[in-house]
Amino acid sequence: KQDENVFSQRISSCTAIMGTAALVYLFKELNQVQCNDETEEVENWSGTHTCQPSHVYTPETCEEAVRIVSEHAKSRKPLRPCGSTLSPNGIGFCAEDNGAMLNMALCDQILEIDPKEKIIRVQAGARVEQVLKALEPYDLTLENLASIAAQQMGGFLQVGAHGTGAILPPVDGQVLSFRIATPAFGVIEMERGKSPFFDLALVSMGCFGVILDMTLRCVPRHLLLERVQVLTRRQAKEQYLNILQLNRHARLMWIPHVDAVVVVTNNPTHPPPLGQGQQLKNNFSQAERLAPLRELLAQYKNPSQINALNFAQLRDELIKINPLSLDHIKRVNIAEAEFWRRSQGTDVADSSLKLNFECGGQQWVNECAFPTGSLSSSSGADMKFMIDLLDMIETQGIPAPAPIEQRWTSGSSARMSPAHGPADSLHSWVGIIMYLPTNDQKQRKAITDAFYRYKFHCESSLWPKFGAVEHWAKIELPPSDLSLEQQRERTNRIKARLAARFPVHDFAVARKYFDPHGILGNRLLDTILPRAPSGNDQDDY
């Protein structure tokens, strides 16, 4: 029988990560109740994908996880590592044939911290926020972060998550080694620079096995001085390269239908001159900053209903009024641009607080990455892409909400990373978005259809010109309401795009080597990635 405090903490952890469905499964696991005849639907964070697994395992030890993988390998029954189910495309979901899922949320221990060597070893179920908290007493932190702190470290690694910084790689660049439970060979340890599979397995979407734990390099804990400024598009185009060269972290938020680009930069700082919580204040209070959004919403709602809403909530409420009206979205974007103009200034806080940020409510999102030369010799593809994208949006009359976020990283050694390339190469990441601020299924379907049309314009008109590929957690199969011929044609486009960018043959052979019966896949991955033919190709390994 578990200690009540530990039990309570683990229940809270699992519920925070996966929601009530996970809580149901956790109780079933602890009471040894089989779920095969009593399935529950699991939904991703944005409510855009669901699955109905036969079983969700929540092992409490890595040894138990290894046993589960081994049992499924022997029975050849599907098993999908699911992480925190945060991915917009449900990449961690099981196949449609009611396969099982494995969530490492309870394997969340911090195993070792070496302050002298500046390394940390953690179990794969540990959340990013847990790791940051554990490092605080040692005055250490992670070099770069993606936007969401609730990610499990296993998923953080496997889907190719990234932060922003032209001289910083995606987060897989921080990983020194990891242990993985494979169906074919049990537990294997892979180490950077020593293991032949390391660079291929770093970003492998759970196709080779279940990540058990990993060792990451750290950096000294530091404060970041954040500056927010709003430029015109012309100013952004003229200044962006200088911005990238002078700032450790930089991201641009482009506002469709408005000549405004929000520039957010962050640089390490140490007091003096500024300490945590201090800032160079602008001339606006929080109420004055929010006023443009509140005033617009007050045209539709009683002001007493909106005063307690924060920025992201105000935007959601505004979009909900008429999410596909071009004129309405333009008004919302104008109000958002004014909010950012009134938010210009600087602020100092711990890096963990500045690199994690508000992503808004439920949403459809697509993000692509493409090479753009190097920091010292930019090709200019990043700015050309954005100008072409905005021109397409405004010419086609797409009701695109803000922001379109643009970030940069250096190259990754991970062969399946969208930013794979030399360490000094520069890669731009661009994300488009449509929010889902309503529970009305008819309205959500209309937004979904509009988003797929929006994304298809990008896929057809932009991505081929720039060699862009999608983030693994955001790539989607064609909508099922298309004709079978259209679905095949669009799926073939996806496969051709991936084959042109990634070593898909090597990946397929390695996948068959580690998972010979294909138990770890799902419909998405099995459709877009080729499988190795029967034969002896895997003998090469």
C-alpha positions as CSV (number, residue, x, y, z in Angstrom):
1,K,0.0,0.0,0.0
2,Q,1.4,3.4,-1.0
3,D,2.1,6.2,1.3
4,E,-0.9,8.5,1.2
5,N,1.1,11.7,0.5
6,V,3.0,10.1,-2.4
7,F,-0.2,8.7,-3.7
8,S,-1.9,12.1,-3.6
9,Q,1.0,13.8,-5.3
10,R,1.0,11.2,-8.1
11,I,-2.7,11.5,-8.6
12,S,-2.4,15.3,-8.9
13,S,0.6,15.0,-11.2
14,C,-1.2,12.6,-13.6
15,T,-4.5,14.6,-13.6
16,A,-2.6,17.8,-14.3
17,I,-0.9,16.2,-17.3
18,M,-3.6,14.1,-18.9
19,G,-6.9,15.2,-17.4
20,T,-9.7,13.2,-15.9
21,A,-9.4,10.3,-18.4
22,A,-5.9,9.7,-17.0
23,L,-7.2,9.8,-13.5
24,V,-9.7,7.0,-14.3
25,Y,-6.9,4.9,-15.8
26,L,-4.6,5.5,-12.8
27,F,-7.3,4.3,-10.4
28,K,-7.8,1.2,-12.6
29,E,-4.0,0.5,-12.6
30,L,-3.7,0.9,-8.9
31,N,-6.6,-1.4,-8.3
32,Q,-5.4,-3.9,-10.9
33,V,-8.6,-3.5,-13.0
34,Q,-8.2,-4.5,-16.6
35,C,-9.6,-1.9,-19.1
36,N,-10.0,-4.1,-22.1
37,D,-13.8,-4.3,-21.8
38,E,-14.3,-0.8,-20.4
39,T,-12.5,1.8,-22.5
40,E,-12.3,5.5,-21.9
41,E,-11.7,8.1,-24.6
42,V,-8.5,10.1,-24.3
43,E,-8.3,13.6,-25.8
44,N,-5.3,15.8,-26.5
45,W,-5.0,19.2,-24.8
46,S,-6.6,21.2,-27.7
47,G,-9.5,18.7,-28.1
48,T,-8.6,18.2,-31.7
49,H,-7.8,14.4,-31.5
50,T,-9.1,11.5,-29.5
51,C,-8.5,7.8,-29.2
52,Q,-10.0,4.9,-27.3
53,P,-7.2,2.7,-26.1
54,S,-7.8,-0.8,-24.7
55,H,-5.4,0.1,-21.8
56,V,-3.3,2.9,-20.5
57,Y,-0.4,1.8,-18.5
58,T,1.1,4.1,-15.9
59,P,4.2,2.2,-14.6
60,E,5.6,3.4,-11.3
61,T,9.1,2.1,-12.1
62,C,11.3,1.9,-15.2
63,E,11.6,-1.8,-14.6
64,E,7.8,-2.1,-14.9
65,A,7.9,-0.1,-18.1
66,V,10.5,-2.5,-19.5
67,R,8.3,-5.4,-18.6
68,I,5.3,-3.9,-20.3
69,V,7.3,-3.3,-23.5
70,S,8.6,-6.9,-23.4
71,E,5.2,-8.4,-22.9
72,H,3.8,-6.5,-25.8
73,A,6.7,-7.4,-28.0
74,K,6.1,-11.1,-27.3
75,S,2.4,-10.9,-27.9
76,R,2.9,-8.4,-30.9
77,K,0.1,-6.3,-29.5
78,P,0.3,-2.5,-30.2
79,L,1.7,-0.2,-27.5
80,R,2.2,3.5,-28.0
81,P,4.3,5.8,-25.8
82,C,1.9,8.7,-25.2
83,G,3.7,11.3,-23.1
84,S,1.5,14.2,-21.8
85,T,-0.8,14.1,-24.8
86,L,-0.1,17.8,-25.3
87,S,0.9,17.4,-29.0
88,P,-1.6,19.2,-31.3
89,N,-1.7,16.2,-33.7
90,G,-2.1,13.5,-31.1
91,I,1.2,11.9,-32.2
92,G,1.3,9.9,-28.9
93,F,-2.1,8.3,-29.5
94,C,-2.6,4.6,-30.2
95,A,-3.6,3.2,-33.5
96,E,-7.3,3.0,-34.4
97,D,-7.5,-0.7,-33.5
98,N,-7.7,0.1,-29.8
99,G,-4.1,-0.6,-29.0
100,A,-2.6,0.1,-25.6
101,M,-0.8,3.3,-24.5
102,L,2.0,3.8,-22.0
103,N,2.3,7.0,-20.0
104,M,5.5,7.5,-18.0
105,A,4.0,10.2,-15.8
106,L,4.8,8.3,-12.5
107,C,8.4,7.6,-13.5
108,D,9.3,11.2,-12.8
109,Q,12.3,11.0,-10.5
110,I,15.3,13.3,-10.6
111,L,18.0,10.6,-10.5
112,E,21.2,12.6,-10.2
113,I,22.5,16.2,-10.3
114,D,26.2,16.8,-10.7
115,P,26.8,20.6,-10.1
116,K,30.5,20.3,-10.9
117,E,29.9,18.8,-14.4
118,K,26.7,20.7,-14.8
119,I,24.6,17.6,-15.8
120,I,21.3,16.2,-14.6
121,R,19.8,12.7,-15.1
122,V,16.1,12.4,-15.0
123,Q,13.4,9.8,-15.6
124,A,11.4,10.3,-18.8
125,G,8.1,11.1,-17.0
126,A,9.6,14.1,-15.2
127,R,8.0,17.3,-16.4
128,V,10.1,20.2,-17.6
129,E,8.9,22.3,-14.7
130,Q,10.0,19.6,-12.2
131,V,13.5,19.5,-13.7
132,L,13.8,23.3,-13.5
133,K,12.7,23.3,-9.8
134,A,15.2,20.5,-9.0
135,L,18.0,22.5,-10.5
136,E,17.3,25.7,-8.6
137,P,19.3,24.8,-5.4
138,Y,22.3,24.1,-7.5
139,D,22.1,27.4,-9.4
140,L,21.6,25.5,-12.6
141,T,19.0,25.5,-15.3
142,L,18.4,24.2,-18.8
143,E,19.9,26.1,-21.7
144,N,16.7,26.5,-23.7
145,L,13.1,25.7,-23.3
146,A,10.0,25.2,-25.4
147,S,6.9,27.2,-24.5
148,I,5.1,24.6,-22.3
149,A,6.5,23.6,-19.0
150,A,4.1,20.6,-18.4
151,Q,5.8,18.5,-21.1
152,Q,7.3,15.2,-20.0
153,M,11.0,15.0,-20.7
154,G,10.6,12.0,-22.9
155,G,8.2,13.8,-25.3
156,F,10.3,17.0,-24.9
157,L,13.1,15.0,-26.6
158,Q,11.3,12.6,-29.0
159,V,9.2,15.1,-31.0
160,G,12.0,17.6,-31.5
161,A,10.8,20.4,-29.3
162,H,12.6,23.7,-29.6
163,G,12.9,27.2,-28.0
164,T,14.3,30.2,-29.8
165,G,17.8,31.5,-30.2
166,A,19.9,31.7,-33.4
167,I,23.0,30.2,-31.7
168,L,21.0,27.6,-29.7
169,P,20.0,24.2,-31.1
170,P,16.5,22.6,-30.4
171,V,16.2,20.9,-27.0
172,D,17.6,17.6,-28.3
173,G,21.0,19.4,-28.4
174,Q,21.1,19.4,-24.6
175,V,20.8,15.6,-24.3
176,L,24.1,13.7,-23.6
177,S,22.7,10.2,-23.3
178,F,19.5,8.2,-22.7
179,R,18.2,4.8,-22.0
180,I,15.5,3.3,-24.1
181,A,13.4,0.1,-23.7
182,T,13.1,-1.5,-27.2
183,P,10.8,-4.4,-28.2
184,A,13.7,-6.3,-29.9
185,F,16.6,-5.9,-27.5
186,G,15.3,-4.6,-24.1
187,V,17.1,-1.7,-22.6
188,I,19.8,0.0,-24.6
189,E,21.8,3.0,-23.5
190,M,22.8,5.5,-26.2
191,E,25.4,8.2,-25.7
192,R,26.3,11.2,-27.8
193,G,29.4,10.7,-29.9
194,K,29.6,7.0,-29.0
195,S,26.4,5.2,-30.0
196,P,25.9,4.7,-33.8
197,F,22.1,5.1,-33.3
198,F,22.2,8.2,-31.1
199,D,21.6,10.9,-33.7
200,L,18.8,8.8,-35.4
201,A,17.1,7.9,-32.2
202,L,17.2,11.4,-30.6
203,V,14.1,12.5,-32.5
204,S,12.3,9.2,-33.3
205,M,8.7,9.9,-32.2
206,G,8.6,6.8,-29.9
207,C,9.1,4.5,-32.9
208,F,12.3,2.8,-31.6
209,G,11.2,2.2,-28.0
210,V,10.1,3.9,-24.7
211,I,12.5,6.4,-23.3
212,L,13.3,5.5,-19.7
213,D,15.7,8.3,-18.6
214,M,18.1,10.8,-20.0
215,T,21.2,12.9,-19.0
216,L,21.2,16.5,-20.0
217,R,23.8,19.3,-19.8
218,C,22.9,22.3,-17.9
219,V,24.0,26.0,-17.7
220,P,24.3,28.3,-14.7
221,R,21.0,29.7,-13.6
222,H,20.5,33.2,-14.8
223,L,18.1,36.1,-15.1
224,L,16.9,37.3,-18.4
225,L,16.2,40.9,-19.4
226,E,13.2,40.8,-21.7
227,R,12.4,43.6,-24.1
228,V,9.1,43.9,-25.9
229,Q,8.9,46.3,-28.8
230,V,6.5,46.8,-31.8
231,L,7.9,47.4,-35.3
232,T,6.4,47.9,-38.7
233,R,6.9,45.1,-41.2
234,R,9.4,47.2,-43.1
235,Q,11.4,47.8,-39.9
236,A,11.3,44.2,-38.9
237,K,12.6,43.1,-42.3
238,E,15.4,45.7,-42.1
239,Q,16.4,45.0,-38.5
240,Y,15.7,41.3,-37.9
241,L,19.2,40.0,-38.7
242,N,20.7,42.5,-36.3
243,I,18.1,41.4,-33.7
244,L,19.2,37.8,-34.1
245,Q,22.9,38.6,-33.9
246,L,22.6,40.8,-30.8
247,N,20.2,38.8,-28.7
248,R,20.5,35.3,-27.2
249,H,16.7,34.7,-27.6
250,A,14.5,36.4,-30.1
251,R,11.0,35.7,-31.5
252,L,8.8,37.7,-33.7
253,M,5.0,37.7,-33.5
254,W,3.5,38.9,-36.8
255,I,-0.1,40.2,-36.7
256,P,-2.0,39.5,-39.9
257,H,-3.9,42.3,-41.5
258,V,-2.1,44.9,-39.3
259,D,1.3,46.5,-40.0
260,A,2.7,45.5,-36.6
261,V,5.4,43.0,-35.6
262,V,5.9,42.3,-31.9
263,V,9.6,41.6,-31.2
264,V,10.4,39.8,-27.9
265,T,14.1,39.5,-27.0
266,N,15.8,38.0,-23.9
267,N,19.4,38.3,-22.8
268,P,21.2,37.1,-19.6
269,T,21.7,39.8,-17.1
270,H,22.9,40.1,-13.5
271,P,22.1,42.8,-11.0
272,P,23.1,45.5,-11.2
273,P,21.7,47.3,-13.2
274,L,18.4,45.4,-12.9
275,G,17.3,42.7,-10.4
276,Q,14.5,40.2,-10.7
277,G,11.1,41.9,-10.7
278,Q,12.4,45.3,-11.7
279,Q,11.6,46.8,-15.0
280,L,11.8,49.9,-17.1
281,K,8.1,50.7,-16.9
282,N,6.1,51.9,-19.8
283,N,3.4,54.5,-19.4
284,F,0.4,52.1,-19.2
285,S,-1.1,50.3,-16.3
286,Q,-2.4,46.7,-16.8
287,A,-5.9,48.0,-17.2
288,E,-4.8,50.5,-19.8
289,R,-2.9,47.8,-21.8
290,L,-6.0,45.6,-21.8
291,A,-8.4,48.5,-22.6
292,P,-8.4,48.0,-26.5
293,L,-9.5,44.4,-26.1
294,R,-12.0,45.1,-23.3
295,E,-13.6,48.0,-25.2
296,L,-14.1,45.9,-28.3
297,L,-15.6,43.0,-26.2
298,A,-17.8,45.5,-24.3
299,Q,-19.7,46.0,-27.6
300,Y,-20.9,42.5,-27.3
301,K,-20.9,41.7,-23.6
302,N,-21.7,43.3,-20.3
303,P,-18.4,45.0,-19.0
304,S,-18.9,43.3,-15.6
305,Q,-18.4,40.0,-17.3
306,I,-15.0,40.9,-18.8
307,N,-13.0,42.8,-16.2
308,A,-11.5,39.7,-14.6
309,L,-10.3,38.2,-17.9
310,N,-6.6,38.2,-18.8
311,F,-5.2,39.0,-22.3
312,A,-5.5,35.4,-23.7
313,Q,-9.0,35.0,-22.3
314,L,-10.1,38.3,-23.8
315,R,-8.8,37.3,-27.2
316,D,-10.6,34.0,-26.9
317,E,-13.9,35.7,-26.0
318,L,-13.5,38.1,-28.9
319,I,-12.7,35.5,-31.5
320,K,-15.7,33.3,-30.2
321,I,-18.1,36.1,-31.3
322,N,-17.4,35.4,-35.0
323,P,-14.3,33.4,-35.6
324,L,-14.4,33.2,-39.4
325,S,-15.5,36.7,-40.2
326,L,-12.6,38.5,-41.9
327,D,-13.8,42.0,-40.8
328,H,-14.2,40.8,-37.1
329,I,-10.8,39.1,-37.0
330,K,-9.2,42.3,-38.4
331,R,-10.8,44.3,-35.5
332,V,-9.5,41.8,-33.0
333,N,-6.0,41.9,-34.5
334,I,-6.0,45.7,-34.4
335,A,-6.9,45.6,-30.7
336,E,-4.2,43.0,-30.0
337,A,-1.6,45.1,-31.8
338,E,-2.6,48.1,-29.7
339,F,-2.3,45.9,-26.5
340,W,1.3,45.1,-27.5
341,R,2.1,48.7,-28.3
342,R,1.1,49.6,-24.8
343,S,3.1,46.7,-23.4
344,Q,6.5,47.8,-24.8
345,G,9.2,47.9,-22.2
346,T,11.6,45.7,-20.4
347,D,11.3,43.3,-17.5
348,V,13.7,41.0,-15.6
349,A,12.9,37.5,-14.3
350,D,14.4,34.0,-14.1
351,S,15.0,32.4,-17.4
352,S,12.4,29.7,-16.7
353,L,9.7,32.3,-16.4
354,K,10.7,34.1,-19.6
355,L,11.2,31.2,-21.9
356,N,7.9,29.5,-21.0
357,F,5.0,31.7,-22.1
358,E,1.2,31.9,-22.6
359,C,0.2,30.0,-25.7
360,G,-3.5,30.8,-25.6
361,G,-6.5,28.5,-25.4
362,Q,-7.5,25.4,-27.4
363,Q,-6.3,25.8,-31.0
364,W,-5.4,24.4,-34.3
365,V,-1.7,25.1,-35.0
366,N,0.7,24.2,-37.7
367,E,4.4,24.9,-37.5
368,C,7.1,24.4,-40.2
369,A,10.8,24.8,-40.2
370,F,13.3,25.5,-43.0
371,P,16.9,26.4,-43.4
372,T,17.9,30.1,-43.9
373,G,21.7,30.0,-44.3
374,S,23.7,30.9,-41.2
375,L,23.8,33.8,-38.7
376,S,26.9,35.2,-40.4
377,S,25.5,34.6,-43.9
378,S,21.7,34.6,-44.0
379,S,20.0,33.5,-47.1
380,G,17.0,35.8,-46.3
381,A,14.6,32.9,-46.7
382,D,13.1,33.6,-43.3
383,M,11.9,37.1,-44.2
384,K,10.9,36.1,-47.7
385,F,8.8,33.3,-46.2
386,M,7.0,35.7,-43.9
387,I,6.3,38.4,-46.5
388,D,4.9,35.7,-48.9
389,L,2.8,34.2,-46.1
390,L,1.3,37.5,-45.1
391,D,0.7,38.4,-48.7
392,M,-1.1,35.1,-49.2
393,I,-3.3,35.6,-46.1
394,E,-4.3,39.1,-47.1
395,T,-4.8,38.4,-50.8
396,Q,-6.9,35.3,-50.1
397,G,-8.8,37.0,-47.3
398,I,-8.0,34.4,-44.7
399,P,-9.4,35.3,-41.3
400,A,-6.1,34.6,-39.6
401,P,-5.8,35.5,-36.0
402,A,-2.6,36.7,-34.3
403,P,0.1,35.9,-33.8
404,I,2.0,34.1,-36.5
405,E,5.0,33.3,-34.4
406,Q,8.5,33.1,-35.9
407,R,11.4,31.6,-34.0
408,W,15.0,30.5,-34.9
409,T,17.4,27.8,-33.8
410,S,20.8,26.7,-34.9
411,G,21.2,23.2,-36.5
412,S,20.6,19.9,-34.7
413,S,22.6,16.7,-35.0
414,A,19.4,14.7,-34.7
415,R,18.9,13.3,-38.2
416,M,15.1,13.4,-38.0
417,S,14.9,17.0,-36.6
418,P,13.3,19.5,-38.9
419,A,16.3,21.7,-38.0
420,H,18.9,19.0,-38.8
421,G,22.1,20.6,-40.1
422,P,25.6,21.9,-39.1
423,A,26.0,23.5,-35.7
424,D,26.4,26.9,-37.3
425,S,23.4,26.7,-39.6
426,L,20.3,28.8,-39.0
427,H,16.7,27.5,-39.2
428,S,13.5,29.4,-38.9
429,W,10.3,28.0,-37.4
430,V,6.9,29.6,-38.3
431,G,3.6,28.7,-36.7
432,I,0.1,29.6,-37.9
433,I,-2.9,29.3,-35.7
434,M,-6.7,29.3,-35.5
435,Y,-8.3,29.2,-32.0
436,L,-11.1,26.9,-30.9
437,P,-12.7,29.1,-28.2
438,T,-16.1,27.4,-28.3
439,N,-17.5,24.0,-27.4
440,D,-20.2,24.2,-30.1
441,Q,-19.3,21.3,-32.3
442,K,-20.7,22.9,-35.5
443,Q,-18.6,26.0,-35.0
444,R,-15.5,24.0,-34.1
445,K,-16.0,22.0,-37.3
446,A,-16.3,25.2,-39.4
447,I,-13.0,26.5,-37.8
448,T,-11.3,23.2,-38.4
449,D,-12.3,23.2,-42.1
450,A,-11.1,26.8,-42.4
451,F,-7.8,25.9,-40.8
452,Y,-7.2,23.0,-43.1
453,R,-7.8,25.3,-46.1
454,Y,-5.4,27.9,-44.5
455,K,-2.7,25.2,-44.0
456,F,-3.2,23.8,-47.5
457,H,-2.5,27.2,-49.0
458,C,0.8,27.2,-47.1
459,E,1.6,23.6,-48.0
460,S,0.9,24.3,-51.7
461,S,2.3,27.8,-52.2
462,L,5.1,28.2,-49.6
463,W,6.6,25.1,-48.3
464,P,8.0,23.7,-51.6
465,K,9.8,27.0,-52.3
466,F,11.6,27.1,-49.0
467,G,12.1,23.4,-48.4
468,A,9.9,23.6,-45.3
469,V,8.9,20.5,-43.3
470,E,6.4,20.3,-40.4
471,H,7.2,20.0,-36.7
472,W,6.6,16.3,-35.8
473,A,4.0,17.2,-33.2
474,K,2.0,19.3,-35.6
475,I,2.0,17.3,-38.9
476,E,-1.6,16.1,-39.8
477,L,-3.0,13.6,-42.2
478,P,-5.4,15.0,-44.8
479,P,-9.0,15.5,-43.5
480,S,-11.2,12.5,-43.8
481,D,-14.0,14.3,-45.5
482,L,-11.9,14.7,-48.7
483,S,-12.4,12.1,-51.4
484,L,-10.1,9.1,-51.2
485,E,-8.3,10.3,-54.3
486,Q,-7.6,13.7,-52.7
487,Q,-6.5,12.0,-49.5
488,R,-4.0,9.8,-51.4
489,E,-2.7,12.8,-53.3
490,R,-2.1,14.9,-50.2
491,T,-0.6,12.0,-48.3
492,N,1.8,11.4,-51.1
493,R,2.8,15.0,-51.0
494,I,3.6,14.6,-47.3
495,K,5.6,11.5,-47.9
496,A,7.6,13.1,-50.7
497,R,8.3,16.2,-48.6
498,L,9.6,14.0,-45.7
499,A,11.7,11.8,-48.1
500,A,13.3,14.9,-49.5
501,R,14.3,16.3,-46.1
502,F,15.0,13.2,-43.9
503,P,16.8,9.9,-44.1
504,V,13.6,8.0,-44.2
505,H,15.1,4.8,-45.5
506,D,17.7,4.6,-42.7
507,F,14.9,5.4,-40.2
508,A,12.7,2.7,-41.6
509,V,15.5,0.1,-41.4
510,A,16.4,1.1,-37.8
511,R,12.7,1.1,-36.9
512,K,12.4,-2.5,-38.1
513,Y,15.6,-3.4,-36.3
514,F,14.4,-2.1,-32.9
515,D,10.7,-2.9,-33.4
516,P,10.5,-5.7,-35.9
517,H,6.7,-6.3,-35.5
518,G,5.8,-2.6,-35.6
519,I,4.0,-2.5,-32.3
520,L,5.0,1.1,-31.4
521,G,3.5,2.9,-34.4
522,N,0.1,4.5,-35.0
523,R,-1.9,5.5,-38.0
524,L,-0.2,8.8,-38.5
525,L,3.4,7.5,-38.4
526,D,2.7,4.3,-40.2
527,T,1.1,6.3,-43.0
528,I,3.7,9.0,-43.6
529,L,6.9,7.1,-42.9
530,P,7.8,4.1,-45.1
531,R,8.3,0.7,-43.5
532,A,11.4,-1.3,-44.3
533,P,10.7,-4.2,-46.7
534,S,11.2,-7.7,-45.6
535,G,14.8,-8.7,-46.1
536,N,18.2,-8.3,-44.5
537,D,18.7,-4.5,-44.7
538,Q,18.7,-4.4,-40.9
539,D,21.8,-6.6,-40.9
540,D,23.7,-3.5,-41.8
541,Y,23.2,-2.4,-38.2
